[in-house]
Amino acid sequence: SIERGKSIIQRGAKLKSIDFTETKPERMAAVVVDAVEVFANLAEHMDVPAEIVRNEAVLKKIEAEVLKLETKLANEGFLAKAPATVVDGEKKSLQEAQERRAKVMEALKELRSL
């Protein structure tokens, strides 16, 4: 039964509580596992202000990396002289940095809402 499964999950994951719902609870972080969306009350389990500071520092480093790569890729001299494989590598690095930046920004948004 669902109640039996609930207690097994709760004990196995060492959770204080577990509830089943069809809507996202407010002020909870979400993780999707296969077709199941799991919500966690992170504010109870972490130092939210410290995580915000840590993520802001990470974001600052990523933004510096993005700026450096954008500047390099906007440099006509670099584009003219560098082998295509190097330019492609820098473009890939820029895309990856932009994706990391977006994820950190989303994490910060979630943390600030807790």
C-alpha positions in Angstrom: 0.0 0.0 0.0 1.0 3.6 -0.3 1.2 4.0 3.5 3.6 1.0 3.8 5.7 2.4 0.9 5.7 5.8 2.6 7.1 4.4 5.9 9.7 2.4 4.0 10.9 5.5 2.1 10.9 7.6 5.2 13.0 5.2 7.2 15.4 4.4 4.4 16.0 8.0 3.5 16.0 9.1 7.2 13.3 11.7 6.5 11.4 13.6 9.2 8.3 13.3 7.2 7.0 12.4 3.8 3.8 13.4 2.0 2.3 12.7 -1.4 0.8 15.6 -3.3 -0.2 16.4 -6.9 0.8 20.1 -6.6 4.2 21.6 -5.8 4.3 22.8 -2.2 5.4 26.5 -1.8 9.0 27.2 -0.8 10.3 23.8 -1.7 13.0 22.8 -4.1 12.1 20.2 -6.8 14.1 17.4 -8.3 12.7 15.1 -11.1 13.6 11.4 -10.9 12.3 9.4 -13.8 8.6 10.4 -13.9 8.4 11.4 -10.2 8.9 15.0 -9.0 10.4 15.1 -5.5 10.1 18.2 -3.3 12.4 19.0 -0.4 12.2 21.6 2.2 15.8 22.7 2.0 15.4 25.6 4.4 15.2 23.0 7.2 18.4 21.2 6.2 20.9 23.9 5.1 22.3 27.3 6.0 20.4 29.2 3.2 22.2 32.5 3.7 25.6 30.7 3.5 24.5 28.8 0.3 23.4 32.1 -1.3 26.9 33.6 -0.5 28.6 30.5 -1.9 26.5 30.5 -5.1 27.1 34.2 -5.6 30.8 33.6 -5.5 30.5 30.8 -8.0 28.4 33.0 -10.2 31.0 35.8 -10.1 33.7 33.4 -11.3 31.5 32.0 -14.1 30.6 35.5 -15.2 34.3 36.4 -15.4 34.9 33.3 -17.5 32.0 34.1 -19.8 33.3 37.7 -20.3 36.8 36.4 -21.0 35.5 33.9 -23.6 33.1 36.5 -25.2 36.0 39.0 -25.5 38.3 36.4 -27.0 35.6 35.3 -29.5 34.8 38.9 -30.5 38.5 39.5 -31.3 38.9 39.4 -35.1 42.6 38.8 -34.8 42.1 35.7 -32.7 39.4 34.4 -35.1 41.7 35.0 -38.1 44.8 33.3 -36.6 43.5 30.5 -34.4 42.9 27.1 -35.9 39.2 26.2 -36.4 39.5 23.5 -33.7 40.7 26.0 -31.1 37.9 28.5 -32.0 35.3 25.7 -31.8 36.7 24.7 -28.4 36.4 28.2 -27.1 32.8 28.4 -28.5 32.0 25.1 -26.7 33.6 26.4 -23.5 31.5 29.6 -23.7 28.3 27.6 -24.2 29.1 25.4 -21.2 29.9 28.4 -19.0 26.7 30.1 -20.1 24.8 26.9 -19.1 26.5 26.8 -15.8 25.7 30.4 -15.2 22.0 29.8 -15.9 21.9 26.9 -13.5 23.6 28.9 -10.7 21.3 31.8 -11.3 18.3 29.4 -11.1 19.7 27.9 -7.9 20.1 31.4 -6.4 16.5 32.3 -7.4 15.3 29.1 -5.6 17.5 29.8 -2.5 16.3 33.4 -2.3 12.7 32.2 -2.3 13.2 30.0 0.8 
